[in-house]
Amino acid sequence: MEIENLQKYARIQARYTGKTGKPVGIFGACHHVANSTYIKYNATDEEKILFTNIDNWFNENLPNPPFYDEGNPQKYITWFKTKTAKHMIEKLIPLMELLEKYKVEYDIVFTNFVGKIVYEDDFQVAVE
């Protein structure tokens, strides 16, 4: 049995915090790499396209929690459901490789206890 099958939720997050006061998720961290003018990152055009293509795929295939349309003023964070979103987590491997290339430290966190759930769909939950 794989360890992630024992856990209900997973989150891929950088080791720095964002506006939520919590670690920045993988999309935010990759956005920083792909769109930064900071010389440390200097992502190539191909890497920017890779991020954009994966981000677009998720925009088309992962429901968008309504609070994101409002700019997430509540500062909720989202977690993947490991049982139903495994294919989505696997689709993020190229983005994890992008973070590794630019030495952006990140963690893959598994848990059964995410906190107070304020939004849920088939693939993810959002928590306070």
N, CA and C atoms as a LAMMPS dump frame, in Angstrom:
ITEM: TIMESTEP
0
ITEM: NUMBER OF ATOMS
384
ITEM: BOX BOUNDS ff ff ff
-5.0000000000000000e+02 5.0000000000000000e+02
-5.0000000000000000e+02 5.0000000000000000e+02
-5.0000000000000000e+02 5.0000000000000000e+02
ITEM: ATOMS id mol type element x y z
1 1 1 N 0.839 -1.182 0
2 1 2 C 0 0 0
3 1 3 C 0.884 1.245 0
4 2 1 N 0.562 2.209 -0.847
5 2 2 C 1.318 3.455 -0.91
6 2 3 C 0.883 4.372 0.225
7 3 1 N 1.852 5.111 0.769
8 3 2 C 1.577 5.972 1.923
9 3 3 C 0.48 6.98 1.642
10 4 1 N 0.458 7.558 0.413
11 4 2 C -0.568 8.552 0.13
12 4 3 C -1.965 7.962 0.159
13 5 1 N -2.081 6.639 -0.018
14 5 2 C -3.393 6.008 0.065
15 5 3 C -3.909 5.954 1.496
16 6 1 N -3.017 6.142 2.464
17 6 2 C -3.426 6.163 3.86
18 6 3 C -3.904 7.544 4.286
19 7 1 N -3.511 8.553 3.543
20 7 2 C -3.834 9.931 3.89
21 7 3 C -4.934 10.441 2.965
22 8 1 N -5.77 11.296 3.503
23 8 2 C -6.901 11.807 2.735
24 8 3 C -6.563 13.007 1.858
25 9 1 N -5.575 13.807 2.283
26 9 2 C -5.307 15.071 1.603
27 9 3 C -3.821 15.271 1.354
28 10 1 N -3.509 16.015 0.286
29 10 2 C -2.122 16.348 -0.041
30 10 3 C -2.056 17.8 -0.509
31 11 1 N -0.953 18.425 -0.176
32 11 2 C -0.704 19.793 -0.626
33 11 3 C 0.767 19.912 -0.983
34 12 1 N 1.047 20.506 -2.131
35 12 2 C 2.423 20.77 -2.549
36 12 3 C 2.629 22.263 -2.317
37 13 1 N 3.595 22.587 -1.466
38 13 2 C 3.754 23.978 -1.061
39 13 3 C 5.215 24.352 -0.899
40 14 1 N 5.502 25.596 -1.246
41 14 2 C 6.854 26.136 -1.087
42 14 3 C 7.138 26.357 0.391
43 15 1 N 8.409 26.57 0.696
44 15 2 C 8.811 26.808 2.085
45 15 3 C 8.878 28.292 2.413
46 16 1 N 8.069 29.085 1.728
47 16 2 C 7.93 30.498 2.087
48 16 3 C 6.447 30.83 2.095
49 17 1 N 6.082 31.865 2.827
50 17 2 C 4.679 32.194 2.994
51 17 3 C 4.244 33.277 2.016
52 18 1 N 2.95 33.298 1.798
53 18 2 C 2.352 34.299 0.922
54 18 3 C 1.347 35.136 1.683
55 19 1 N 0.388 35.702 0.954
56 19 2 C -0.58 36.614 1.56
57 19 3 C -1.49 35.929 2.576
58 20 1 N -1.601 34.618 2.516
59 20 2 C -2.437 33.908 3.484
60 20 3 C -1.738 33.731 4.819
61 21 1 N -0.426 33.971 4.843
62 21 2 C 0.343 33.681 6.046
63 21 3 C 0.733 32.216 6.123
64 22 1 N 0.334 31.452 5.135
65 22 2 C 0.651 30.022 5.034
66 22 3 C 1.61 29.821 3.866
67 23 1 N 2.257 28.658 3.794
68 23 2 C 3.152 28.402 2.66
69 23 3 C 2.426 28.535 1.318
70 24 1 N 3.119 29.117 0.361
71 24 2 C 2.584 29.325 -0.985
72 24 3 C 2.427 27.965 -1.669
73 25 1 N 1.293 27.753 -2.322
74 25 2 C 1.054 26.517 -3.05
75 25 3 C 1.888 26.438 -4.32
76 26 1 N 1.879 25.28 -4.941
77 26 2 C 2.734 25.04 -6.099
78 26 3 C 2.427 25.984 -7.261
79 27 1 N 1.164 26.326 -7.481
80 27 2 C 0.848 27.224 -8.595
81 27 3 C 1.392 28.621 -8.335
82 28 1 N 1.253 29.102 -7.116
83 28 2 C 1.799 30.409 -6.78
84 28 3 C 3.31 30.439 -6.898
85 29 1 N 3.966 29.389 -6.39
86 29 2 C 5.429 29.328 -6.448
87 29 3 C 5.912 29.274 -7.897
88 30 1 N 5.243 28.481 -8.733
89 30 2 C 5.651 28.397 -10.141
90 30 3 C 5.329 29.687 -10.883
91 31 1 N 4.266 30.346 -10.496
92 31 2 C 3.962 31.658 -11.081
93 31 3 C 5.095 32.628 -10.764
94 32 1 N 5.588 32.593 -9.534
95 32 2 C 6.702 33.464 -9.158
96 32 3 C 7.936 33.166 -10.009
97 33 1 N 8.227 31.892 -10.233
98 33 2 C 9.385 31.511 -11.047
99 33 3 C 9.183 31.943 -12.498
100 34 1 N 8.025 31.657 -13.055
101 34 2 C 7.785 31.911 -14.483
102 34 3 C 7.652 33.389 -14.817
103 35 1 N 7.199 34.177 -13.87
104 35 2 C 6.914 35.583 -14.177
105 35 3 C 7.808 36.568 -13.441
106 36 1 N 8.828 36.068 -12.779
107 36 2 C 9.71 36.933 -12.007
108 36 3 C 10.767 37.565 -12.897
109 37 1 N 11.105 38.773 -12.571
110 37 2 C 12.234 39.423 -13.237
111 37 3 C 13.501 39.248 -12.405
112 38 1 N 13.355 38.558 -11.285
113 38 2 C 14.488 38.297 -10.406
114 38 3 C 15.449 37.355 -11.137
115 39 1 N 16.679 37.755 -11.28
116 39 2 C 17.66 37.027 -12.096
117 39 3 C 17.869 35.584 -11.636
118 40 1 N 17.643 35.32 -10.364
119 40 2 C 17.838 33.959 -9.838
120 40 3 C 16.973 32.955 -10.611
121 41 1 N 15.78 33.376 -10.992
122 41 2 C 14.89 32.448 -11.68
123 41 3 C 15.126 32.46 -13.18
124 42 1 N 14.936 33.579 -13.834
125 42 2 C 15.208 33.693 -15.256
126 42 3 C 14.689 32.488 -16.049
127 43 1 N 13.42 32.164 -15.845
128 43 2 C 12.821 31.018 -16.528
129 43 3 C 12.884 31.194 -18.037
130 44 1 N 13.107 30.091 -18.731
131 44 2 C 13.154 30.129 -20.188
132 44 3 C 11.738 30.271 -20.757
133 45 1 N 11.655 30.635 -22.019
134 45 2 C 10.341 30.722 -22.672
135 45 3 C 9.637 29.376 -22.645
136 46 1 N 10.394 28.288 -22.84
137 46 2 C 9.809 26.945 -22.813
138 46 3 C 9.237 26.624 -21.433
139 47 1 N 9.938 27.035 -20.376
140 47 2 C 9.449 26.784 -19.015
141 47 3 C 8.201 27.609 -18.724
142 48 1 N 8.165 28.813 -19.235
143 48 2 C 6.983 29.661 -19.06
144 48 3 C 5.785 29.045 -19.771
145 49 1 N 6.02 28.522 -20.972
146 49 2 C 4.955 27.861 -21.728
147 49 3 C 4.491 26.605 -21.008
148 50 1 N 5.439 25.829 -20.481
149 50 2 C 5.098 24.619 -19.723
150 50 3 C 4.182 24.976 -18.56
151 51 1 N 4.575 25.98 -17.768
152 51 2 C 3.747 26.387 -16.633
153 51 3 C 2.368 26.844 -17.112
154 52 1 N 2.335 27.666 -18.144
155 52 2 C 1.059 28.17 -18.654
156 52 3 C 0.168 27.026 -19.126
157 53 1 N 0.73 26.063 -19.835
158 53 2 C -0.063 24.931 -20.33
159 53 3 C -0.631 24.093 -19.186
160 54 1 N 0.179 23.816 -18.181
161 54 2 C -0.304 23.023 -17.038
162 54 3 C -1.337 23.827 -16.251
163 55 1 N -1.063 25.1 -16.03
164 55 2 C -2.009 25.957 -15.32
165 55 3 C -3.342 26.013 -16.067
166 56 1 N -3.289 26.155 -17.38
167 56 2 C -4.521 26.172 -18.185
168 56 3 C -5.276 24.856 -18.08
169 57 1 N -4.533 23.73 -18.092
170 57 2 C -5.186 22.427 -17.965
171 57 3 C -5.952 22.36 -16.644
172 58 1 N -5.331 22.809 -15.569
173 58 2 C -6.012 22.792 -14.272
174 58 3 C -7.2 23.747 -14.264
175 59 1 N -7.071 24.891 -14.91
176 59 2 C -8.2 25.827 -14.981
177 59 3 C -9.388 25.201 -15.697
178 60 1 N -9.119 24.311 -16.643
179 60 2 C -10.186 23.651 -17.396
180 60 3 C -10.719 22.398 -16.702
181 61 1 N -9.905 21.753 -15.857
182 61 2 C -10.276 20.446 -15.312
183 61 3 C -10.489 20.395 -13.803
184 62 1 N -10.096 21.427 -13.099
185 62 2 C -10.275 21.474 -11.647
186 62 3 C -11.264 22.597 -11.342
187 63 1 N -12.345 22.291 -10.633
188 63 2 C -13.292 23.362 -10.313
189 63 3 C -12.604 24.522 -9.594
190 64 1 N -13.052 25.717 -9.899
191 64 2 C -12.482 26.926 -9.29
192 64 3 C -13.342 27.323 -8.093
193 65 1 N -12.799 27.21 -6.875
194 65 2 C -13.589 27.638 -5.713
195 65 3 C -13.994 29.109 -5.863
196 66 1 N -15.214 29.45 -5.488
197 66 2 C -15.718 30.809 -5.724
198 66 3 C -14.904 31.905 -5.058
199 67 1 N -14.245 31.615 -3.968
200 67 2 C -13.48 32.658 -3.278
201 67 3 C -12.273 33.119 -4.086
202 68 1 N -11.782 32.3 -5.028
203 68 2 C -10.675 32.739 -5.879
204 68 3 C -11.112 33.859 -6.823
205 69 1 N -12.381 33.832 -7.248
206 69 2 C -12.893 34.905 -8.108
207 69 3 C -12.909 36.243 -7.373
208 70 1 N -12.958 36.18 -6.06
209 70 2 C -12.991 37.388 -5.224
210 70 3 C -11.591 37.791 -4.747
211 71 1 N -10.545 37.073 -5.193
212 71 2 C -9.186 37.358 -4.748
213 71 3 C -8.831 36.681 -3.436
214 72 1 N -9.663 35.753 -2.977
215 72 2 C -9.439 34.981 -1.753
216 72 3 C -9.228 35.875 -0.521
217 73 1 N -10.169 36.787 -0.246
218 73 2 C -10.001 37.677 0.906
219 73 3 C -9.988 36.932 2.25
220 74 1 N -10.576 35.742 2.285
221 74 2 C -10.601 34.964 3.522
222 74 3 C -9.275 34.236 3.777
223 75 1 N -8.409 34.212 2.757
224 75 2 C -7.092 33.568 2.834
225 75 3 C -7.194 32.057 3.058
226 76 1 N -8.136 31.422 2.363
227 76 2 C -8.278 29.972 2.414
228 76 3 C -7.135 29.318 1.648
229 77 1 N -6.821 28.088 2.011
230 77 2 C -5.859 27.308 1.237
231 77 3 C -6.517 26.002 0.812
232 78 1 N -6.04 25.449 -0.291
233 78 2 C -6.655 24.243 -0.853
234 78 3 C -5.727 23.045 -0.73
235 79 1 N -6.355 21.888 -0.607
236 79 2 C -5.674 20.596 -0.515
237 79 3 C -6.305 19.659 -1.53
238 80 1 N -5.496 18.863 -2.193
239 80 2 C -6.022 17.823 -3.077
240 80 3 C -6.529 16.651 -2.247
241 81 1 N -7.575 16.001 -2.748
242 81 2 C -8.028 14.736 -2.171
243 81 3 C -7.191 13.635 -2.819
244 82 1 N -6.487 12.867 -2.037
245 82 2 C -5.553 11.887 -2.61
246 82 3 C -6.264 10.758 -3.356
247 83 1 N -7.456 10.428 -2.963
248 83 2 C -8.154 9.31 -3.604
249 83 3 C -8.678 9.664 -4.995
250 84 1 N -9.126 10.891 -5.182
251 84 2 C -9.758 11.255 -6.451
252 84 3 C -8.908 12.18 -7.319
253 85 1 N -7.851 12.75 -6.767
254 85 2 C -7.036 13.706 -7.525
255 85 3 C -5.621 13.194 -7.785
256 86 1 N -5.403 11.901 -7.645
257 86 2 C -4.047 11.366 -7.848
258 86 3 C -3.519 11.721 -9.237
259 87 1 N -4.356 11.612 -10.263
260 87 2 C -3.918 11.954 -11.629
261 87 3 C -3.545 13.433 -11.736
262 88 1 N -4.2 14.27 -10.96
263 88 2 C -3.881 15.693 -10.976
264 88 3 C -2.543 15.962 -10.286
265 89 1 N -2.333 15.297 -9.181
266 89 2 C -1.062 15.454 -8.469
267 89 3 C 0.087 14.991 -9.363
268 90 1 N -0.098 13.892 -10.067
269 90 2 C 0.942 13.395 -10.982
270 90 3 C 1.198 14.391 -12.112
271 91 1 N 0.172 15.113 -12.538
272 91 2 C 0.324 16.112 -13.604
273 91 3 C 1.198 17.29 -13.153
274 92 1 N 1.389 17.419 -11.848
275 92 2 C 2.202 18.516 -11.3
276 92 3 C 3.698 18.187 -11.235
277 93 1 N 4.076 16.977 -11.569
278 93 2 C 5.491 16.598 -11.493
279 93 3 C 6.391 17.543 -12.289
280 94 1 N 6.054 17.932 -13.523
281 94 2 C 6.929 18.887 -14.231
282 94 3 C 7.075 20.219 -13.497
283 95 1 N 6.045 20.637 -12.781
284 95 2 C 6.152 21.881 -12.029
285 95 3 C 7.052 21.703 -10.803
286 96 1 N 7.003 20.536 -10.181
287 96 2 C 7.925 20.264 -9.077
288 96 3 C 9.364 20.271 -9.592
289 97 1 N 9.561 19.729 -10.779
290 97 2 C 10.906 19.737 -11.384
291 97 3 C 11.355 21.167 -11.689
292 98 1 N 10.427 22.021 -12.082
293 98 2 C 10.745 23.425 -12.323
294 98 3 C 11.199 24.095 -11.023
295 99 1 N 10.48 23.838 -9.937
296 99 2 C 10.879 24.402 -8.648
297 99 3 C 12.263 23.898 -8.24
298 100 1 N 12.502 22.62 -8.459
299 100 2 C 13.813 22.053 -8.112
300 100 3 C 14.927 22.709 -8.927
301 101 1 N 14.69 22.919 -10.208
302 101 2 C 15.706 23.533 -11.063
303 101 3 C 16.127 24.898 -10.532
304 102 1 N 15.144 25.673 -10.058
305 102 2 C 15.434 27.02 -9.569
306 102 3 C 15.611 27.069 -8.046
307 103 1 N 15.81 25.887 -7.462
308 103 2 C 16.113 25.755 -6.04
309 103 3 C 15.076 26.417 -5.132
310 104 1 N 13.813 26.285 -5.529
311 104 2 C 12.711 26.725 -4.681
312 104 3 C 12.318 25.517 -3.834
313 105 1 N 12.635 25.576 -2.561
314 105 2 C 12.348 24.442 -1.688
315 105 3 C 10.838 24.296 -1.518
316 106 1 N 10.383 23.045 -1.535
317 106 2 C 8.964 22.772 -1.377
318 106 3 C 8.784 21.461 -0.636
319 107 1 N 7.575 21.272 -0.143
320 107 2 C 7.216 20.042 0.554
321 107 3 C 5.93 19.493 -0.044
322 108 1 N 5.809 18.188 -0.008
323 108 2 C 4.546 17.527 -0.313
324 108 3 C 4.022 17.051 1.037
325 109 1 N 2.942 17.664 1.477
326 109 2 C 2.407 17.409 2.807
327 109 3 C 1.17 16.529 2.676
328 110 1 N 1.155 15.441 3.429
329 110 2 C 0.002 14.547 3.485
330 110 3 C -0.594 14.618 4.885
331 111 1 N -1.912 14.633 4.956
332 111 2 C -2.568 14.666 6.261
333 111 3 C -3.994 14.141 6.152
334 112 1 N -4.541 13.774 7.272
335 112 2 C -5.964 13.463 7.367
336 112 3 C -6.73 14.601 8.03
337 113 1 N -6.016 15.584 8.55
338 113 2 C -6.623 16.651 9.345
339 113 3 C -6.222 18.015 8.777
340 114 1 N -7.045 18.552 7.892
341 114 2 C -6.724 19.807 7.227
342 114 3 C -7.252 21.028 7.962
343 115 1 N -8.157 20.843 8.879
344 115 2 C -8.788 21.968 9.563
345 115 3 C -10.238 22.092 9.138
346 116 1 N -10.793 23.27 9.362
347 116 2 C -12.202 23.507 9.048
348 116 3 C -12.38 23.652 7.539
349 117 1 N -13.13 22.719 6.952
350 117 2 C -13.38 22.72 5.515
351 117 3 C -14.495 23.726 5.206
352 118 1 N -14.198 24.648 4.28
353 118 2 C -15.162 25.678 3.898
354 118 3 C -15.635 25.523 2.456
355 119 1 N -14.977 24.648 1.714
356 119 2 C -15.351 24.381 0.323
357 119 3 C -14.898 22.968 0.004
358 120 1 N -15.692 22.28 -0.82
359 120 2 C -15.303 20.92 -1.22
360 120 3 C -15.898 20.605 -2.583
361 121 1 N -15.097 19.948 -3.422
362 121 2 C -15.592 19.39 -4.676
363 121 3 C -15.002 17.982 -4.798
364 122 1 N -15.108 17.385 -5.958
365 122 2 C -14.648 16.005 -6.113
366 122 3 C -13.144 15.825 -5.935
367 123 1 N -12.357 16.882 -6.152
368 123 2 C -10.907 16.749 -6.173
369 123 3 C -10.155 17.497 -5.085
370 124 1 N -10.832 18.421 -4.407
371 124 2 C -10.111 19.274 -3.463
372 124 3 C -11.031 19.762 -2.348
373 125 1 N -10.381 20.255 -1.301
374 125 2 C -11.079 20.969 -0.242
375 125 3 C -10.339 22.283 -0.011
376 126 1 N -11.04 23.249 0.535
377 126 2 C -10.433 24.504 0.969
378 126 3 C -10.69 24.632 2.454
379 127 1 N -9.7 25.155 3.148
380 127 2 C -9.799 25.268 4.604
381 127 3 C -9.427 26.663 5.059
382 128 1 N -9.949 26.99 6.257
383 128 2 C -9.58 28.269 6.881
384 128 3 C -8.147 28.211 7.333
